[in-house]
């Protein structure tokens, strides 16, 4: 394996980017973890694992504390967007939390003058006997032993940025023998298509057609992976921070009914609205007395502890410390390592296959604008943990994972793997294949070394297998191509009847032009161009094929990337694709 390629094969040469190039180091500033509230906790939550009940312990004399239950409260169009806070009920020392309560906000006051001393919030993963009834995973026969599955996701985290910003976690995963897929390449633009490929096996077109995320109840009818696990008796969970931009809620309708046995959204909505917040790079970083992501990670720890020795499937996804500022994860490195060690201590590593992953790298901002930004965006982290008993029972699966480290893989392979976990004895030929990529399969089987992007469901624009060389921005053909890209975008807006609210774009600057070099260095007709358009000098990047005979480009406009953050210039439209290209008429520079 040549060290300067993640994948180096006949159909794919994926460059292994150095995370510490001089241009990155000029803009990379480490941040430190700081407590959101250094005051002593007035309430401690204790969990009795025998009784499976939580209790609230007051840590100070001469105070009175009360709790407000948080309920899911929305109906119809607002089903996933409203919560209700019940009145504050005083509680006695070591009060046992009723089992129907999933989340509370607490207030503690001084007894003598009722001065508010501390407000706090706690979520509870409550044991549901019904959910766990078929979920026992402890069995004498190793072939009947079922692994639990834990998906631990960090938004916008590339392989390079993980090594750069989270060196402790990076070292830990390597030292502890997690399996890394260094040839993992995203399949779509933002979080939704990339996560849907993992959770449904659909491409973006089919995700929108089948799951109708813009319609109330659409996602409820969607064949999400957690339903397959539920049918096999697994207890399920899904938690995500940053309510406005959550994967299934940003510009979308979310879920009419809770999609999983444990669902954190009402709690997340409530704390974001009710508690004091500190923002970092435009995202709530501290919410109340904790970092936003910690509420999600605490739920993951609770879920694995409450349902210990049961079969579980949980997805725990954070955006708050990674989405907008590429350097901010440095502040959470040691903290995340603590959570991993807690998971290990609680026995989760003995029971669960863990997928530690991301959807893509940084899609906009300073890092994305550097020379390697194209690659940063397209190479998310993906590590897999296999329990020791699983490696011993299925050694060939562990061997395949090791072999696949430097082979090209995509989100669809991960979907196939998660389906495979539900039927480990089924021969490869009989396993379900992802609709979005019929050639993709579980990474517990060796993937073909000769794979190219087409084989794994990755469109040209997202593919990192091809290499490019710079040509001059004053190249006359490049100018014609870029003008056509801007015209195609304007025609797209016209076709969507948006000319009444969106401005016409005008080419203002060509930033860089690259031409694909095929393996064997024959110049091709595939261009990668970064350019800016007025108004607003919005920066775009497009890969497009140039037909020398017709002197025309072929381009699918939705595939063009926007590298400039939105900053409210596109608030007049709600569709994620239209947002990329629309500069609202009421926006002035």
Backbone torsions as a table, in degrees:
resi	resn	phi	psi	omega
1	UNK	NA	116.9	178.3
2	UNK	-71.3	127.0	-170.5
3	UNK	-64.6	-20.3	-177.9
4	UNK	-90.5	13.9	172.3
5	UNK	-131.5	135.8	170.7
6	UNK	-71.5	-41.0	176.2
7	UNK	-129.9	133.5	-179.8
8	UNK	-139.2	90.7	-176.1
9	UNK	-139.6	-179.8	-176.4
10	UNK	-58.4	-36.8	-174.7
11	UNK	-111.5	5.1	-178.7
12	UNK	-154.2	120.2	171.3
13	UNK	-122.8	95.9	-176.2
14	UNK	-96.3	112.7	-174.7
15	UNK	-65.7	137.5	172.9
16	UNK	-90.4	105.4	-173.0
17	UNK	-79.8	136.5	173.6
18	UNK	-72.5	120.4	-177.5
19	UNK	-70.2	-12.4	-170.1
20	UNK	-118.3	37.6	176.6
21	UNK	-66.4	157.9	-172.9
22	UNK	-61.5	-35.4	-178.6
23	UNK	-66.1	-34.4	177.3
24	UNK	-69.8	-45.1	-175.4
25	UNK	-62.6	-25.8	177.8
26	UNK	-67.5	-28.6	-175.8
27	UNK	-109.7	-2.8	-175.6
28	UNK	-92.4	115.3	178.9
29	UNK	-124.2	116.6	-178.8
30	UNK	-64.2	147.8	176.2
31	UNK	-121.0	152.3	-178.2
32	UNK	-106.5	152.9	176.8
33	UNK	-72.7	127.5	173.9
34	UNK	-126.2	144.1	179.1
35	UNK	-61.7	138.7	175.4
36	UNK	-73.7	-28.0	179.5
37	UNK	-153.2	112.5	-175.9
38	UNK	-81.4	-6.3	-179.3
39	UNK	-68.2	154.9	179.3
40	UNK	-65.3	142.4	176.9
41	UNK	-65.5	126.2	175.3
42	UNK	-83.7	-20.5	177.3
43	UNK	-128.0	134.8	171.3
44	UNK	-115.9	135.2	174.8
45	UNK	-92.7	126.4	175.7
46	UNK	-111.8	145.5	179.1
47	UNK	-120.2	126.0	177.7
48	UNK	-95.2	104.8	-172.2
49	UNK	-71.3	-22.4	177.3
50	UNK	-74.1	-47.4	-179.9
51	UNK	-82.7	-15.7	-175.9
52	UNK	57.3	46.3	179.7
53	UNK	-133.5	148.3	176.8
54	UNK	-97.7	146.9	172.9
55	UNK	-134.2	156.1	-177.3
56	UNK	-108.2	119.9	-179.1
57	UNK	-108.9	127.7	177.7
58	UNK	-87.6	131.5	-173.2
59	UNK	-99.9	15.6	-176.8
60	UNK	-147.8	145.2	176.1
61	UNK	-79.1	162.1	172.5
62	UNK	57.6	36.5	171.7
63	UNK	-127.4	158.3	173.3
64	UNK	-124.0	135.0	-177.0
65	UNK	-127.1	148.3	176.6
66	UNK	-136.0	162.1	-179.7
67	UNK	-128.6	144.0	175.5
68	UNK	-112.7	112.4	177.0
69	UNK	-64.7	145.1	177.1
70	UNK	-107.0	125.0	-179.9
71	UNK	-116.0	149.3	170.2
72	UNK	-73.5	130.1	-167.9
73	UNK	-133.1	-4.3	-174.5
74	UNK	-77.6	156.3	174.3
75	UNK	-131.5	153.8	176.0
76	UNK	46.7	-121.1	-173.5
77	UNK	-63.3	-26.5	-178.6
78	UNK	-99.5	14.5	-173.1
79	UNK	-51.2	-40.0	-173.6
80	UNK	-101.6	10.0	-171.8
81	UNK	-119.7	-3.8	-176.1
82	UNK	-122.0	147.7	174.7
83	UNK	-133.4	166.0	174.8
84	UNK	-129.7	135.1	175.2
85	UNK	-100.0	124.0	176.8
86	UNK	-81.8	162.3	-179.9
87	UNK	-58.9	156.1	-176.5
88	UNK	-75.4	121.5	178.4
89	UNK	-105.7	128.6	176.7
90	UNK	-66.2	148.4	177.3
91	UNK	-133.7	152.8	-178.3
92	UNK	-88.7	173.2	-179.3
93	UNK	-59.7	135.5	179.0
94	UNK	57.9	38.4	177.2
95	UNK	-61.0	130.8	179.2
96	UNK	-87.3	121.8	-175.9
97	UNK	-69.6	126.8	177.1
98	UNK	-56.6	144.4	-172.5
99	UNK	-69.4	-17.0	179.9
100	UNK	-84.5	-2.6	-177.7
101	UNK	-95.9	120.8	-178.0
102	UNK	-97.9	-19.9	-174.3
103	UNK	-161.6	146.3	179.1
104	UNK	-143.3	155.0	165.0
105	UNK	-111.7	132.9	-177.4
106	UNK	-112.7	153.9	174.0
107	UNK	-134.4	131.3	176.0
108	UNK	-118.9	131.4	-177.7
109	UNK	-123.9	156.9	174.1
110	UNK	-71.7	135.8	-176.3
111	UNK	-61.2	-44.9	-169.2
112	UNK	-68.8	-36.4	-175.5
113	UNK	-130.4	9.2	175.0
114	UNK	63.1	20.1	177.5
115	UNK	-70.4	132.2	-180.0
116	UNK	-68.9	121.3	-178.2
117	UNK	-97.5	-38.2	-176.5
118	UNK	-159.2	136.1	171.9
119	UNK	-112.0	140.8	-178.7
120	UNK	-147.4	173.3	179.5
121	UNK	-144.6	142.7	-178.6
122	UNK	-139.6	135.3	172.4
123	UNK	-103.7	151.0	179.8
124	UNK	-129.7	121.4	167.9
125	UNK	-83.9	106.9	-175.9
126	UNK	-90.1	139.3	177.7
127	UNK	-68.9	125.6	177.3
128	UNK	-114.8	112.3	-175.7
129	UNK	-57.6	-38.7	-177.8
130	UNK	-63.0	-43.0	-179.1
131	UNK	-63.7	-34.9	-173.0
132	UNK	-92.0	-3.4	-168.6
133	UNK	-57.7	-40.8	-179.5
134	UNK	-99.5	9.2	-164.1
135	UNK	-98.4	10.5	-177.8
136	UNK	-67.2	129.1	-177.0
137	UNK	-107.7	0.8	-176.7
138	UNK	-89.7	120.4	-177.8
139	UNK	-149.1	150.1	-178.3
140	UNK	-70.5	-35.7	-178.2
141	UNK	-79.3	117.7	-176.3
142	UNK	-60.2	-28.9	-178.6
143	UNK	-73.2	-17.2	176.9
144	UNK	-93.3	-7.2	-177.4
145	UNK	-74.0	127.7	-174.4
146	UNK	-110.0	128.7	177.2
147	UNK	-74.4	143.9	166.7
148	UNK	-77.7	165.8	-178.6
149	UNK	-130.0	129.7	178.1
150	UNK	-126.1	117.5	175.2
151	UNK	-99.3	118.4	-176.1
152	UNK	-117.0	103.7	-170.8
153	UNK	-113.4	139.1	173.9
154	UNK	-120.5	120.5	-177.5
155	UNK	-64.6	144.4	170.0
156	UNK	58.8	41.4	-177.5
157	UNK	-116.9	106.7	177.5
158	UNK	-82.5	164.6	175.7
159	UNK	-56.4	-43.8	-177.3
160	UNK	-67.1	-42.4	-176.4
161	UNK	-73.1	-26.1	175.2
162	UNK	-65.3	-47.8	179.2
163	UNK	-64.0	-35.1	-175.6
164	UNK	-75.0	-44.5	-170.1
165	UNK	-101.7	-20.4	-177.3
166	UNK	-128.3	60.4	-175.5
167	UNK	-61.6	-31.9	179.3
168	UNK	-66.9	-45.8	178.5
169	UNK	-65.6	-41.3	179.7
170	UNK	-57.8	-46.8	179.7
171	UNK	-66.3	-42.6	-178.2
172	UNK	-59.6	-47.4	-177.1
173	UNK	-64.3	-36.2	177.9
174	UNK	-72.2	-45.0	-178.7
175	UNK	-63.3	-34.3	-176.4
176	UNK	-88.7	7.1	175.7
177	UNK	64.2	42.9	166.1
178	UNK	-73.1	154.0	178.5
179	UNK	-94.3	123.5	179.0
180	UNK	-102.4	139.6	171.3
181	UNK	-103.8	97.7	-175.9
182	UNK	-80.3	-8.9	178.1
183	UNK	-101.2	18.2	-177.8
184	UNK	-75.8	127.5	-174.8
185	UNK	-130.0	132.0	-178.1
186	UNK	-66.2	160.8	-177.9
187	UNK	-111.1	-12.0	-175.7
188	UNK	-144.5	-176.3	-171.6
189	UNK	-73.6	-65.9	-172.0
190	UNK	-113.5	-163.1	-172.3
191	UNK	-62.5	-45.6	-171.4
192	UNK	-55.9	-56.8	-178.7
193	UNK	-63.3	-33.6	-177.9
194	UNK	-72.2	-38.5	177.5
195	UNK	-75.7	-35.4	179.2
196	UNK	-64.8	-34.4	177.0
197	UNK	-63.5	-37.1	178.4
198	UNK	-73.0	-36.8	-172.1
199	UNK	-94.8	-16.1	179.8
200	UNK	-131.2	-20.2	-174.3
201	UNK	79.0	5.6	179.6
202	UNK	-88.8	151.1	166.0
203	UNK	-80.3	175.8	-171.9
204	UNK	-62.9	-39.1	-179.6
205	UNK	-61.4	-47.0	-179.0
206	UNK	-71.1	-35.8	176.9
207	UNK	-56.6	-43.8	-179.2
208	UNK	-72.0	-36.6	-177.9
209	UNK	-73.6	-44.4	-174.6
210	UNK	-81.7	-41.7	-171.3
211	UNK	-96.3	-9.8	174.3
212	UNK	38.4	60.7	-174.0
213	UNK	-66.3	-15.4	178.7
214	UNK	-84.7	-6.9	-178.8
215	UNK	-109.2	144.3	177.0
216	UNK	-63.2	129.2	179.3
217	UNK	86.7	-9.6	-179.0
218	UNK	-60.8	-49.2	-178.2
219	UNK	-67.6	-25.7	179.6
220	UNK	-64.4	-32.0	-178.4
221	UNK	-89.6	0.5	-174.8
222	UNK	-76.4	138.5	-178.9
223	UNK	-77.4	65.9	179.9
224	UNK	-69.4	146.5	-176.3
225	UNK	-55.1	-35.6	-177.3
226	UNK	-63.5	-21.3	175.8
227	UNK	-68.9	-39.3	177.2
228	UNK	-60.6	-41.1	179.5
229	UNK	-68.2	-40.0	180.0
230	UNK	-60.5	-43.8	-179.5
231	UNK	-62.2	-27.0	178.6
232	UNK	-89.9	10.9	174.6
233	UNK	90.3	9.5	178.0
234	UNK	-78.8	148.3	170.7
235	UNK	-89.3	137.2	-169.8
236	UNK	-119.1	154.0	179.0
237	UNK	-148.7	148.2	172.6
238	UNK	-147.0	125.4	177.0
239	UNK	-136.7	143.0	179.3
240	UNK	-152.2	140.9	178.5
241	UNK	-90.0	178.4	177.2
242	UNK	60.4	76.8	-169.1
243	UNK	-56.0	-39.2	-175.7
244	UNK	-65.1	-35.9	-174.5
245	UNK	-108.4	18.5	179.5
246	UNK	-59.8	149.5	-170.6
247	UNK	-49.7	-44.2	-173.0
248	UNK	-101.8	7.5	-176.6
249	UNK	-121.0	-21.0	-178.9
250	UNK	-72.1	109.4	-176.6
251	UNK	65.2	8.6	-178.0
252	UNK	-125.5	174.1	-171.9
253	UNK	-94.9	-7.5	179.4
254	UNK	68.6	-148.9	-175.3
255	UNK	-115.1	137.1	177.8
256	UNK	-75.7	-39.7	175.2
257	UNK	-113.3	152.6	176.9
258	UNK	-54.9	127.4	-173.3
259	UNK	-76.4	-19.1	-174.7
260	UNK	-135.0	167.5	179.9
261	UNK	-59.5	-45.7	173.0
262	UNK	-110.9	129.8	-176.5
263	UNK	-140.7	119.8	-168.7
264	UNK	-86.1	-6.8	-165.9
265	UNK	-57.8	-44.6	179.8
266	UNK	-58.2	-39.3	177.5
267	UNK	-62.3	-46.1	-178.6
268	UNK	-64.4	-43.2	177.5
269	UNK	-58.8	-44.6	-174.9
270	UNK	-67.4	-47.5	-176.2
271	UNK	-67.1	-34.6	-178.9
272	UNK	-66.5	-30.5	-178.6
273	UNK	-90.3	-36.5	-169.0
274	UNK	-90.9	-28.6	-173.1
275	UNK	-98.4	161.8	177.9
276	UNK	-70.2	147.1	-175.7
277	UNK	-128.6	145.7	168.6
278	UNK	-117.9	131.0	-176.3
279	UNK	-99.0	147.0	174.9
280	UNK	-136.1	118.5	-178.9
281	UNK	55.0	36.9	173.6
282	UNK	84.5	2.4	179.9
283	UNK	-120.5	140.2	173.8
284	UNK	-58.4	121.1	-177.5
285	UNK	-102.7	-52.9	170.3
286	UNK	-99.5	129.5	174.8
287	UNK	-125.3	113.0	-173.7
288	UNK	65.8	-129.1	-173.8
289	UNK	-98.2	3.9	-177.4
290	UNK	-133.5	162.2	171.7
291	UNK	-69.0	142.5	-174.3
292	UNK	-53.4	-46.3	-176.9
293	UNK	-62.0	-27.9	-175.7
294	UNK	-65.6	-27.7	176.1
295	UNK	-64.0	-38.2	179.4
296	UNK	-70.7	-44.3	-178.8
297	UNK	-67.7	-36.7	175.8
298	UNK	-62.1	-39.1	178.3
299	UNK	-64.1	-38.4	178.4
300	UNK	-63.3	-42.9	178.3
301	UNK	-63.4	-44.6	179.0
302	UNK	-60.9	-47.0	-175.8
303	UNK	-58.9	-45.1	-178.3
304	UNK	-71.0	-29.1	-180.0
305	UNK	-77.5	-46.1	-176.7
306	UNK	-63.8	-37.0	-177.9
307	UNK	-106.6	32.2	175.9
308	UNK	-59.0	141.1	-177.8
309	UNK	66.8	15.7	172.0
310	UNK	-118.9	160.3	175.9
311	UNK	-83.2	123.5	-177.5
312	UNK	-130.4	152.0	172.3
313	UNK	-131.7	116.0	-178.6
314	UNK	-133.1	140.8	172.3
315	UNK	-119.2	124.4	-177.8
316	UNK	-125.7	113.8	-167.5
317	UNK	-124.6	130.7	177.9
318	UNK	-121.7	143.7	177.2
319	UNK	-117.9	-25.2	-159.1
320	UNK	-65.9	-30.3	-176.9
321	UNK	-106.4	8.4	-174.6
322	UNK	-134.2	-18.2	-169.2
323	UNK	-71.8	-41.2	-171.3
324	UNK	-105.3	-22.8	-174.2
325	UNK	-130.8	111.3	-171.9
326	UNK	-64.3	-22.5	-176.8
327	UNK	-90.4	-15.7	-174.6
328	UNK	-61.4	-30.7	178.6
329	UNK	-57.9	-20.1	177.1
330	UNK	-56.7	-31.1	-177.9
331	UNK	-72.3	-19.5	-176.0
332	UNK	-107.6	2.8	-174.9
333	UNK	-58.3	-57.9	-177.5
334	UNK	-64.9	-35.2	-178.7
335	UNK	-66.1	-43.7	179.4
336	UNK	-64.6	-37.0	176.6
337	UNK	-62.1	-38.9	175.5
338	UNK	-59.4	-43.4	179.4
339	UNK	-63.1	-41.9	179.2
340	UNK	-61.2	-42.2	179.8
341	UNK	-66.6	-36.9	176.6
342	UNK	-62.7	-43.0	178.1
343	UNK	-59.3	-42.6	-178.9
344	UNK	-64.9	-45.9	-179.7
345	UNK	-61.4	-33.8	-176.3
346	UNK	-79.0	-3.5	178.1
347	UNK	94.0	0.7	-177.2
348	UNK	-61.7	-35.9	-178.2
349	UNK	-67.7	-21.0	179.1
350	UNK	-82.0	-19.8	-173.3
351	UNK	-110.6	-23.5	-165.4
352	UNK	-117.1	142.3	162.2
353	UNK	-83.8	125.1	-177.4
354	UNK	-114.4	129.4	174.5
355	UNK	-108.7	113.7	179.7
356	UNK	-104.2	111.5	-165.4
357	UNK	-152.3	175.9	174.7
358	UNK	-138.0	173.1	-178.8
359	UNK	-93.2	-31.6	-177.6
360	UNK	-173.2	-179.2	172.6
361	UNK	-96.5	-162.3	179.5
362	UNK	-64.5	130.3	-177.2
363	UNK	-100.5	-10.6	178.9
364	UNK	-155.4	171.9	176.3
365	UNK	97.6	-173.3	-171.6
366	UNK	-59.6	-43.6	-177.5
367	UNK	-65.4	-41.9	-178.4
368	UNK	-64.7	-27.6	-177.1
369	UNK	-81.6	-6.6	179.0
370	UNK	-77.5	171.9	-174.6
371	UNK	-57.0	-39.7	-178.2
372	UNK	-90.8	11.0	-178.3
373	UNK	-57.7	-36.6	178.3
374	UNK	-56.4	-45.2	-178.8
375	UNK	-75.0	-41.4	177.8
376	UNK	-51.5	-43.8	-174.6
377	UNK	-67.5	-30.0	-167.6
378	UNK	-98.9	-4.0	-174.0
379	UNK	-118.7	79.8	179.4
380	UNK	-74.6	157.8	175.1
381	UNK	-69.1	148.7	169.0
382	UNK	-154.4	113.4	176.8
383	UNK	-123.2	145.9	178.1
384	UNK	-127.1	132.1	174.0
385	UNK	-103.7	131.2	173.5
386	UNK	-114.4	129.8	177.6
387	UNK	-61.0	154.6	-177.1
388	UNK	-59.6	-42.1	-178.9
389	UNK	-63.4	-33.2	-179.4
390	UNK	-68.5	-43.3	178.6
391	UNK	-61.9	-37.4	-178.6
392	UNK	-72.1	-37.4	-177.4
393	UNK	-77.0	-37.0	-177.0
394	UNK	-125.0	64.8	-175.6
395	UNK	-59.9	-30.5	-178.1
396	UNK	-67.9	-29.4	177.9
397	UNK	-69.9	-40.9	178.4
398	UNK	-65.2	-40.3	178.5
399	UNK	-61.9	-42.9	180.0
400	UNK	-62.7	-43.6	178.9
401	UNK	-57.9	-41.1	179.0
402	UNK	-64.5	-43.4	179.0
403	UNK	-62.2	-33.8	-173.6
404	UNK	-80.4	-1.2	-174.6
405	UNK	-51.8	-44.4	-177.0
406	UNK	-115.0	37.9	172.5
407	UNK	-112.0	154.7	-179.9
408	UNK	-71.1	126.4	177.3
409	UNK	-136.6	161.1	179.5
410	UNK	-137.6	176.6	178.6
411	UNK	-53.3	-34.9	-177.4
412	UNK	-65.6	-34.3	176.3
413	UNK	-63.7	-36.0	-179.4
414	UNK	-70.1	-40.0	174.0
415	UNK	-56.7	-48.4	-178.6
416	UNK	-61.1	-36.9	179.1
417	UNK	-66.0	-42.9	-179.1
418	UNK	-68.1	-29.4	173.3
419	UNK	-72.8	-38.6	-179.2
420	UNK	-60.5	-38.2	-178.5
421	UNK	-57.6	-28.0	-179.2
422	UNK	-78.6	-14.9	178.8
423	UNK	-145.6	71.2	-172.1
424	UNK	-67.4	-20.7	-178.4
425	UNK	-91.0	-6.6	-177.7
426	UNK	-74.3	132.8	177.5
427	UNK	-61.8	152.7	-175.5
428	UNK	-53.8	-41.3	-175.5
429	UNK	-63.9	-25.0	-175.3
430	UNK	-98.7	0.7	-178.4
431	UNK	-78.8	151.4	178.1
432	UNK	-65.3	138.3	177.4
433	UNK	-105.1	149.1	178.3
434	UNK	-68.9	133.2	-179.3
435	UNK	-58.9	-36.4	-176.9
436	UNK	-72.5	-8.6	-178.4
437	UNK	-161.9	84.9	-175.7
438	UNK	-60.7	-23.1	-180.0
439	UNK	-84.5	-13.0	-178.9
440	UNK	-74.8	154.5	-179.7
441	UNK	-156.3	173.9	-179.1
442	UNK	-55.0	138.8	177.7
443	UNK	-78.9	2.9	170.4
444	UNK	-78.8	-4.8	170.3
445	UNK	-115.1	149.5	-177.9
446	UNK	-63.5	131.7	177.3
447	UNK	-92.0	150.1	-175.4
448	UNK	-62.7	129.8	-179.1
449	UNK	-64.4	-26.2	-173.9
450	UNK	-88.2	8.4	-179.3
451	UNK	-55.4	141.5	167.2
452	UNK	-118.0	175.4	-175.7
453	UNK	-58.0	-37.6	-179.2
454	UNK	-60.2	-34.6	-177.5
455	UNK	-68.3	-23.8	-174.9
456	UNK	-114.4	20.2	172.0
457	UNK	76.0	23.6	-179.9
458	UNK	-105.2	120.6	177.2
459	UNK	-68.5	157.2	-176.5
460	UNK	-49.8	-42.7	-172.9
461	UNK	-64.8	-25.6	-178.7
462	UNK	-98.9	-3.1	-172.4
463	UNK	-79.1	132.6	177.6
464	UNK	-106.1	12.9	-177.1
465	UNK	-80.3	-24.9	-177.4
466	UNK	-91.3	152.0	178.8
467	UNK	-109.1	149.7	-176.5
468	UNK	-123.3	152.4	170.9
469	UNK	-121.8	146.2	-178.7
470	UNK	-73.0	139.1	167.3
471	UNK	-125.0	168.1	-173.9
472	UNK	-67.5	141.8	179.9
473	UNK	-70.0	-15.0	179.9
474	UNK	-88.8	3.8	177.3
475	UNK	-56.9	124.4	-174.4
476	UNK	-61.0	-36.7	178.6
477	UNK	-64.0	-41.3	179.7
478	UNK	-59.9	-38.3	178.7
479	UNK	-62.3	-46.6	-179.5
480	UNK	-62.0	-43.9	-179.0
481	UNK	-60.2	-44.4	-176.4
482	UNK	-68.0	-39.2	175.5
483	UNK	-59.3	-41.4	-179.9
484	UNK	-66.7	-34.7	177.3
485	UNK	-62.7	-44.0	179.6
486	UNK	-66.0	-41.5	178.7
487	UNK	-63.4	-41.7	179.8
488	UNK	-61.7	-38.1	178.8
489	UNK	-66.4	-43.6	177.7
490	UNK	-63.1	-38.8	178.0
491	UNK	-66.0	-34.4	177.1
492	UNK	-62.6	-45.8	179.2
493	UNK	-63.4	-38.6	177.8
494	UNK	-63.5	-45.1	-179.8
495	UNK	-61.8	-25.1	179.3
496	UNK	-94.3	10.4	-179.4
497	UNK	56.6	42.5	-175.9
498	UNK	-108.8	4.8	-176.7
499	UNK	-66.4	-19.6	178.2
500	UNK	-75.2	-20.3	-179.4
501	UNK	-121.5	-14.8	-178.3
502	UNK	-113.5	144.8	-179.4
503	UNK	-79.7	156.6	174.8
504	UNK	-77.1	131.9	-178.7
505	UNK	-84.0	145.1	176.2
506	UNK	-129.9	134.8	179.1
507	UNK	-64.8	127.5	-179.9
508	UNK	-115.6	-23.8	-176.8
509	UNK	-165.4	138.9	171.5
510	UNK	-102.5	117.1	-173.4
511	UNK	-86.1	-44.2	177.8
512	UNK	-155.4	150.8	177.9
513	UNK	-131.8	128.8	177.3
514	UNK	-129.3	147.7	-179.9
515	UNK	-118.3	135.0	-177.6
516	UNK	-67.2	136.8	171.5
517	UNK	-106.6	117.5	178.9
518	UNK	-69.3	159.1	176.9
519	UNK	-58.8	121.9	-173.2
520	UNK	100.6	8.3	170.4
521	UNK	56.7	30.3	171.6
522	UNK	-81.0	129.9	179.3
523	UNK	-67.9	138.5	-177.0
524	UNK	-112.4	-169.6	-178.8
525	UNK	-107.4	16.8	-178.3
526	UNK	-97.9	117.5	-177.5
527	UNK	-108.3	146.5	171.1
528	UNK	-122.1	115.5	-172.2
529	UNK	-126.1	132.8	170.7
530	UNK	-106.9	131.8	-176.2
531	UNK	-148.8	164.1	179.1
532	UNK	-119.9	147.3	179.9
533	UNK	-129.4	142.6	172.2
534	UNK	-84.3	156.5	-6.8
535	UNK	-77.4	153.6	172.8
536	UNK	95.0	-3.6	-176.2
537	UNK	48.5	49.3	178.6
538	UNK	-73.9	130.8	-175.4
539	UNK	-95.3	132.5	179.3
540	UNK	-123.8	162.6	173.3
541	UNK	-140.4	132.6	-178.7
542	UNK	-138.8	141.2	167.2
543	UNK	-107.7	133.4	-173.3
544	UNK	-148.0	150.6	177.9
545	UNK	-96.0	136.4	-178.8
546	UNK	-108.0	124.1	177.6
547	UNK	-94.8	109.8	-175.7
548	UNK	-63.4	-33.3	-176.4
549	UNK	-70.2	-49.0	-176.8
550	UNK	-89.3	-12.4	-176.5
551	UNK	57.0	40.6	178.4
552	UNK	-127.7	155.1	175.1
553	UNK	-95.2	158.5	166.9
554	UNK	-116.5	124.7	-174.9
555	UNK	-147.4	138.4	168.2
556	UNK	-99.5	108.7	-171.8
557	UNK	-54.8	-42.6	-179.5
558	UNK	-57.4	-20.5	-179.1
559	UNK	-80.5	-11.6	177.8
560	UNK	-66.8	136.3	179.8
561	UNK	-92.9	142.1	171.2
562	UNK	-104.3	125.1	-174.8
563	UNK	-99.7	-7.1	-179.9
564	UNK	-97.9	134.9	-179.5
565	UNK	-67.2	161.5	-169.2
566	UNK	-73.4	-42.6	178.0
567	UNK	43.7	41.2	173.6
568	UNK	70.5	4.0	-178.8
569	UNK	-76.3	-11.7	-177.1
570	UNK	-120.1	21.9	-174.6
571	UNK	-66.4	-15.2	-176.1
572	UNK	-78.0	-7.7	175.6
573	UNK	-123.8	153.6	-175.7
574	UNK	-112.4	-11.4	-179.2
575	UNK	-80.7	135.5	-174.1
576	UNK	-60.8	-38.0	-179.0
577	UNK	-74.3	-45.8	180.0
578	UNK	-59.8	-35.8	-179.5
579	UNK	-58.1	-33.6	-177.2
580	UNK	-62.2	-32.6	-169.5
581	UNK	-111.0	-11.4	-175.4
582	UNK	-91.0	121.0	168.7
583	UNK	-106.3	111.8	-169.8
584	UNK	-60.4	145.2	179.9
585	UNK	-59.7	-32.0	-178.1
586	UNK	-83.2	3.7	176.9
587	UNK	-90.0	129.2	174.6
588	UNK	-126.3	142.4	-176.1
589	UNK	-69.0	NA	NA
